[in-house]
Amino acid sequence: MSVYVYAITKSGHPLDLDGIKGVGETPTELHSVCSDELCAVVSEAPEDLSVTRRDLDAHLGVQEHLWAAGTILPLSFGFVAPDEDAVRAVLEQQAQEFSQRLDELTGRAEFNVKGIQSEEAVLGAILEENEQARALNEATREGGGTQEDRLALGQLVAQEVQSRQQALAADVVAALRPLAAAERLAEPSQQYFVNVSFLVDGKQSEEFTQAARELAERYGEDIELRVRGPLPPYSFT
């Protein structure tokens, strides 16, 4: 019977799984598979497993419940093993590596920071501060100018936006880095100019949150910093 694996813990974790539902339309009972030092929290792998809000929420819900009671290594969504013996074999083979990582994560949590910049504000700043962009914008206003002018304006604005957002992202990371033990920077997207996760010691959680809040206030209303945490260390396992 294949099993779905949610997380790995040390054998001393409370592993209170009563009433916690896992993935699948009809979730099966959660239980643990253990070696001498480690345990994996698993359930029977459902045939209808899919990347849906239902199953993603269930997966994360199990991990957050476990993390609230002790350190875990949260596995990515969709990890299925052939059977419990295969899970136990991995726990035994990689016991030292898993135990060391669990020790490193003890007392720490993940904070994720995403940044959004007002498109209207950044375009206004570019036209105000960049003489070439301002001239091209005037030339192409209301359908004027040449096709080359419009292409040049588009390329210039895109380059300016990218440059400014890269600088902003670097500023966010540099400001918060001193309060974190580690960081994981994701590729920027069309929506977020920065998407970075920090591993933060529990004793510095409030200081980190306050620093992020003060940074957002310094940027003003045209830039929004979204901070989520404390979370299980999803990005650091």
Salt bridges, closest charged atoms under 4 A:
ASP48 OD2 - ARG54 NH2 3.57
ASP55 OD2 - ARG54 NH2 3.00
ASP57 OD1 - ARG53 NH1 3.43
GLU84 OE2 - HIS31 NE2 2.67
ASP85 OD1 - ARG88 NH1 3.13
ASP103 OD1 - LYS10 NZ 2.56
GLU104 OE1 - ARG101 NH1 2.51
GLU129 OE1 - ARG164 NH2 3.02
GLU138 OE2 - ARG141 NH2 3.13
GLU160 OE1 - ARG164 NE 2.94
ASP171 OD2 - ARG218 NH2 3.42
GLU183 OE1 - ARG177 NE 2.81
ASP201 OD1 - ARG108 NE 2.55
GLU224 OE2 - ARG226 NE 3.02
